[in-house]
Amino acid sequence: MMGFLLVVVVSLLTCGGQLCQKQAAHCWERAEESRLKQTLRWLALAVLLLGLGMAVWLNVLQRLPLSLAYPMLSLNFVMVTLAARWLFHEPTTARHWCGVASIMLGILLMSVHS
């Protein structure tokens, strides 16, 4: 059970890292002189979150088979889609949501013990 919880932690950390990279890209588009400083702050936070995610991932690999753990990282697709829609107001189509639902169904099928 702990391995599955750690997969969720890895997904949250890597999702946060991706969102920080997106915010860094937004900062870089600004014409302000302080854009470099703001961009580097967001990138540093992204590297920190992604690095922590990798450290937790190593713990996951000690607890779960790779063939089970790796596909569960598809949670990132779900989390990033939801966060991008909520934080950056990015549009998502019905087709996109069908894809997200398919990913969630796949994760559910893989996590059920036979």
Phi and psi in degrees as a GROMACS rama.xvg file:
@    title "Ramachandran Plot"
@    xaxis  label "Phi"
@    yaxis  label "Psi"
@TYPE xy
-62.4372  -36.6204  MET-2
-59.5721  -41.2561  GLY-3
-67.6511  -38.1332  PHE-4
-64.629  -38.5202  LEU-5
-66.9231  -32.9207  LEU-6
-62.2244  -39.9584  VAL-7
-64.3421  -40.9367  VAL-8
-61.7316  -44.4465  VAL-9
-59.4446  -44.3765  VAL-10
-62.8594  -41.6555  SER-11
-63.9816  -43.1294  LEU-12
-65.1566  -45.0713  LEU-13
-71.3371  -33.4099  THR-14
-62.6243  -45.34  CYS-15
-59.3974  -39.8468  GLY-16
-62.6026  -41.2446  GLY-17
-65.4152  -40.7877  GLN-18
-66.2206  -36.4878  LEU-19
-66.1239  -36.9986  CYS-20
-64.3177  -40.1435  GLN-21
-63.0073  -43.07  LYS-22
-64.7105  -36.7859  GLN-23
-62.0971  -40.1116  ALA-24
-64.0822  -38.4303  ALA-25
-64.1291  -42.9039  HIS-26
-62.964  -37.8311  CYS-27
-66.329  -27.5883  TRP-28
-72.7011  -16.4042  GLU-29
-68.9803  152.588  ARG-30
-90.9972  -3.9993  ALA-31
-66.7045  154.258  GLU-32
-69.4911  -25.1599  GLU-33
-84.5055  7.2104  SER-34
-62.2024  -35.6274  ARG-35
-63.4117  -45.6854  LEU-36
-62.6033  -45.4735  LYS-37
-65.2035  -42.4125  GLN-38
-62.049  -44.4125  THR-39
-65.6698  -33.7604  LEU-40
-63.0205  -46.5437  ARG-41
-65.3613  -39.1602  TRP-42
-67.1164  -38.0306  LEU-43
-63.3833  -42.2992  ALA-44
-64.6204  -38.4933  LEU-45
-61.3547  -46.4923  ALA-46
-62.4508  -40.5475  VAL-47
-61.7785  -49.1877  LEU-48
-63.8463  -42.9836  LEU-49
-66.6371  -36.4786  LEU-50
-66.1773  -42.7475  GLY-51
-63.0975  -39.4253  LEU-52
-60.4619  -40.197  GLY-53
-66.5111  -38.7967  MET-54
-64.6189  -42.6228  ALA-55
-67.4285  -36.2478  VAL-56
-59.2217  -38.816  TRP-57
-60.8834  -36.3838  LEU-58
-67.9077  -39.2222  ASN-59
-59.1811  -44.2819  VAL-60
-64.963  -21.5484  LEU-61
-77.7589  -21.0456  GLN-62
-104.903  -30.1208  ARG-63
-125.326  151.195  LEU-64
-64.5124  142.627  PRO-65
-57.642  -37.8791  LEU-66
-65.1784  -19.7649  SER-67
-96.0598  -44.0145  LEU-68
-68.9217  -44.7359  ALA-69
-62.0756  -46.8222  TYR-70
-61.615  -26.0031  PRO-71
-69.3979  -16.2775  MET-72
-66.6377  -8.49956  LEU-73
-62.1174  -14.0611  SER-74
-54.3999  -28.8825  LEU-75
-57.0626  -39.5374  ASN-76
-59.678  -42.0315  PHE-77
-67.0834  -50.237  VAL-78
-64.3501  -43.7389  MET-79
-66.1396  -39.0989  VAL-80
-61.5327  -47.7354  THR-81
-63.7875  -44.3017  LEU-82
-67.3442  -39.5926  ALA-83
-64.9579  -38.0856  ALA-84
-67.1903  -42.8466  ARG-85
-76.2957  -46.1821  TRP-86
-84.9216  -38.9825  LEU-87
-109.202  1.97714  PHE-88
54.2171  38.8721  HIS-89
-77.4159  138.284  GLU-90
-74.1168  146.239  PRO-91
-133.109  136.991  THR-92
-92.6321  169.667  THR-93
-60.9867  -37.0133  ALA-94
-61.5665  -41.1333  ARG-95
-62.2253  -45.5132  HIS-96
-64.654  -33.9797  TRP-97
-63.4995  -39.9107  CYS-98
-63.7688  -42.4713  GLY-99
-62.9652  -42.9887  VAL-100
-63.0064  -38.8203  ALA-101
-63.2058  -41.0754  SER-102
-62.7362  -45.0848  ILE-103
-62.7633  -40.1289  MET-104
-63.45  -42.6948  LEU-105
-60.9533  -41.9047  GLY-106
-63.1295  -42.8379  ILE-107
-60.5404  -45.6441  LEU-108
-62.4629  -37.8033  LEU-109
-74.3673  -27.9737  MET-110
-86.5537  -12.9614  SER-111
-78.5533  127.467  VAL-112
-80.4337  134.916  HIS-113
